[in-house]
Amino acid sequence: MWLKSLAAFAWGVLLAICIVLLSFHLLPFAAGLKLFIGLLLGFCVWVTVMAYCYSRNTTKAANMVCGKWFAVTAAANVLLFYIPVY
């Protein structure tokens, strides 16, 4: 259970940061509204990922799926960082 807790916390934080940063790049709102949406979205994503990790039978199964999602969102963030938005 400790390994699931550590994996759930770490993946929850990492995926929440990546998804909120991705939404921050894509939303066409003012900065204050983006921060508010990011706060709400980040908490919801973190809780969802933690619940997902606890629902898997093994830590390895949760790590595989969360690792794939992290790779996709991190690659999207890198692409959006280097592509200029006008």
VMD Tcl script that draws the C-alpha trace (Angstrom):
set ca {
  {0.00 0.00 0.00}
  {2.91 2.35 0.65}
  {4.19 1.92 -2.89}
  {0.74 2.69 -4.27}
  {0.58 5.79 -2.08}
  {3.97 7.04 -3.27}
  {3.14 6.34 -6.90}
  {-0.29 7.94 -6.58}
  {1.13 11.09 -4.99}
  {4.02 11.45 -7.45}
  {2.00 10.73 -10.60}
  {-0.87 12.88 -9.36}
  {1.38 15.88 -8.90}
  {3.30 15.36 -12.16}
  {0.24 14.82 -14.32}
  {-1.67 17.67 -12.70}
  {1.21 20.06 -13.40}
  {1.56 18.89 -17.01}
  {-2.16 19.06 -17.78}
  {-2.60 22.46 -16.11}
  {0.41 23.84 -17.98}
  {-1.01 22.47 -21.21}
  {-4.35 24.13 -20.56}
  {-2.56 27.37 -19.64}
  {-0.95 27.39 -23.09}
  {-4.20 26.65 -24.92}
  {-6.85 28.73 -23.12}
  {-7.45 32.18 -24.61}
  {-8.52 33.83 -21.34}
  {-6.97 36.47 -19.09}
  {-4.18 35.38 -16.74}
  {-6.34 35.55 -13.62}
  {-9.01 33.33 -15.10}
  {-6.36 30.89 -16.34}
  {-4.97 30.64 -12.82}
  {-8.42 29.98 -11.36}
  {-9.18 27.31 -13.97}
  {-5.74 25.82 -13.40}
  {-6.31 25.60 -9.67}
  {-9.64 23.82 -10.09}
  {-8.39 21.58 -12.90}
  {-5.15 20.72 -11.11}
  {-6.92 19.56 -7.97}
  {-9.46 17.50 -9.93}
  {-6.74 15.84 -12.02}
  {-4.64 15.11 -8.95}
  {-7.53 13.45 -7.13}
  {-8.51 11.47 -10.25}
  {-4.99 10.16 -10.81}
  {-4.64 9.21 -7.15}
  {-7.94 7.31 -7.25}
  {-6.84 5.57 -10.45}
  {-3.53 4.49 -8.93}
  {-5.27 3.09 -5.86}
  {-7.75 1.19 -8.03}
  {-5.05 -0.78 -9.87}
  {-4.01 -4.18 -8.52}
  {-0.29 -3.46 -8.69}
  {1.88 -0.39 -8.63}
  {3.49 -1.45 -11.89}
  {0.14 -1.33 -13.73}
  {-0.52 2.19 -12.47}
  {3.02 3.30 -13.31}
  {2.76 2.06 -16.88}
  {-0.45 3.95 -17.67}
  {0.52 7.12 -15.81}
  {3.96 7.07 -17.42}
  {2.40 6.96 -20.87}
  {0.08 9.86 -20.05}
  {3.01 11.81 -18.64}
  {5.07 11.23 -21.78}
  {2.23 12.46 -24.00}
  {1.49 15.57 -21.94}
  {5.17 16.41 -21.47}
  {5.78 16.11 -25.23}
  {2.78 18.33 -25.93}
  {4.08 20.91 -23.45}
  {7.51 20.89 -25.06}
  {6.00 21.35 -28.51}
  {3.77 24.20 -27.34}
  {6.70 25.85 -25.59}
  {8.80 25.97 -28.75}
  {6.01 26.82 -31.18}
  {5.34 30.54 -31.08}
  {1.72 31.53 -30.54}
  {0.72 34.81 -32.12}
}
mol new
graphics top color blue
foreach p $ca { graphics top sphere $p radius 0.5 }
foreach p [lrange $ca 0 end-1] q [lrange $ca 1 end] { graphics top cylinder $p $q radius 0.2 }
display resetview
